[in-house]
Amino acid sequence: NFGKITAPINIAIPRGDFETLVGTFDKEKTYFVYCRAGNRSIAACNILGSNGYRSYNLVGGIFKWKGEIEGTI
């Protein structure tokens, strides 16, 4: 368990239906994306951006997060 930022929506890119799920998101919202080290979240932001969503990646992943998290890293 790598912990998580409080109240996230947890969607794993490798599960295979990430792009389908992205189609259900609200395009009026901004999405803040993170993963353990920052690599998968870059891919997620690229998918979001190519589908017209505004998103930001947490560079360095949850390891660089300075706020509270649930669980342990």
C-alpha positions as CSV (number, residue, x, y, z in Angstrom):
1,N,0.0,0.0,0.0
2,F,1.5,3.3,-1.1
3,G,-1.0,5.5,0.6
4,K,-3.3,8.0,-1.1
5,I,-4.2,11.6,-1.0
6,T,-7.5,12.1,0.9
7,A,-10.7,11.7,-1.1
8,P,-9.3,10.7,-4.5
9,I,-10.9,8.8,-7.3
10,N,-8.6,5.8,-7.9
11,I,-8.5,4.6,-11.5
12,A,-5.6,2.5,-12.6
13,I,-4.4,3.1,-16.2
14,P,-3.3,-0.5,-16.8
15,R,-6.8,-1.9,-16.1
16,G,-7.7,-1.4,-19.7
17,D,-10.7,0.8,-19.7
18,F,-9.2,4.1,-18.6
19,E,-10.0,5.9,-21.8
20,T,-13.6,4.7,-21.7
21,L,-13.9,6.0,-18.1
22,V,-12.3,9.3,-19.0
23,G,-15.3,9.8,-21.4
24,T,-17.6,10.0,-18.4
25,F,-15.7,12.8,-16.6
26,D,-17.0,16.3,-16.4
27,K,-15.1,18.5,-18.9
28,E,-15.9,21.6,-16.8
29,K,-13.7,20.3,-13.9
30,T,-9.9,20.3,-13.5
31,Y,-8.2,17.0,-12.7
32,F,-5.2,16.6,-10.5
33,V,-3.5,13.3,-11.3
34,Y,-0.8,11.4,-9.4
35,C,0.7,8.0,-9.1
36,R,3.5,6.5,-7.0
37,A,6.4,8.1,-8.8
38,G,4.9,10.3,-11.5
39,N,5.2,8.2,-14.7
40,R,1.8,6.7,-15.1
41,S,0.2,10.0,-14.1
42,I,2.0,11.7,-17.0
43,A,0.4,9.1,-19.3
44,A,-3.0,9.7,-17.7
45,C,-2.7,13.5,-18.2
46,N,-1.8,12.9,-21.8
47,I,-4.9,10.9,-22.3
48,L,-7.0,13.4,-20.5
49,G,-5.5,16.3,-22.5
50,S,-6.1,14.5,-25.9
51,N,-9.7,14.1,-24.9
52,G,-10.2,17.8,-24.1
53,Y,-9.8,17.7,-20.3
54,R,-7.7,20.1,-18.2
55,S,-5.4,18.2,-15.8
56,Y,-2.3,18.6,-13.8
57,N,0.3,16.0,-12.9
58,L,1.9,15.8,-9.4
59,V,5.5,15.7,-10.6
60,G,7.4,13.1,-8.6
61,G,4.2,11.3,-7.6
62,I,2.9,10.8,-4.1
63,F,6.5,10.6,-2.8
64,K,6.7,14.4,-3.4
65,W,3.3,15.2,-1.9
66,K,3.6,17.5,1.2
67,G,0.0,17.2,2.4
68,E,-1.8,14.5,4.4
69,I,-2.2,11.0,3.0
70,E,-4.3,8.0,4.0
71,G,-2.2,4.9,4.7
72,T,1.5,4.7,4.4
73,I,4.0,5.3,1.6
